[in-house]
Amino acid sequence: MEKESFSVRYTAYFVPPTSGSYFFKLSNIHPGQILFGGETLVSGLDLVAGRPYPISIFYSNQGDSNAGFDLTWSLDNSQFY
């Protein structure tokens, strides 16, 4: 069976449980990008607890059977969830 390439965009809101500096990590073997409030995420963000922030993830797979990614976040760049 021939493998197909594809791209997807996921859009949601992140509501931080606590105010502070948040870090996000996208773990994947294919190209991916995180947009936070329409801007490419490059480092930590100071967020306010309870406020919804728009987040988008762009992901593409080049015909590999290992499709998938993990989005994790951390408060103050410590333990990632």
N, C-alpha and C positions, 0 to 999 in steps of 0.2 A: 504494500500500500504506500502511495506517495505521501510524503509529509508536506503540510502546507505552512506557509508563513502567515502571520497575522499580527495585528496591532490592536490594542484596546486602551480605553481611557476610563478610569474609575474616578468618580467625583463624589465627595462626601463632606461632612463637617467634623472637625476635631474639636471636642469640648474638654479643655484641660481641667482635671480635678483640683489642681492647686496652682496658684500663681507662681511663675518662675521662668527660668530659661530652659526651653525644650529643644531636644535634638532628635532628628528623625533619620532613619537609615533604611534604605531599600536594598535588600539582599537578593541578587539574582545573577544569572550567568548571561543574560541577554540585555540589550540596551533598555534603560528605564530612566525615568525622570520624575521628581516630585516638584509640584508647584504648590506654593502656599500663598493664598490670596492673589493668585495670578502671577506670582514672581517665582523664578527658579530658586529652590532652597539650596543654600550653600553652607550655612552654619546654623548656630543656635538662634532661637527666637524667644523674646520675652513675651509671654502670654499671660492673660488674666483668667483666673479661675471662673468657670461657668459661662464664658463667652464662646459662642460657636465661631470657628475659623474655617473658611473653605479650603479644602485640600484636594488636589487632583494628582493622579498617578498615571503616567503614560508608560506603556510597556509594549515591547514588540518581541516576537519570537521568529527566528529565521529558519523555521522548518525542523526544529529539534524536538525530540520527544520529551525533553526535560523542561517543559514549559512551566512557569510559575515564578513567584517572587514572595518575599516576606517584607512587610512594612512594620518596623518597630520604632518605638519612641522611648525617650529617656528624659527624666527631669534632672537638670544639672549634669548631663552627660555621664551619669553613673550606670545603674542597671537598666538594660533595655527590655521593654515589654512588647 
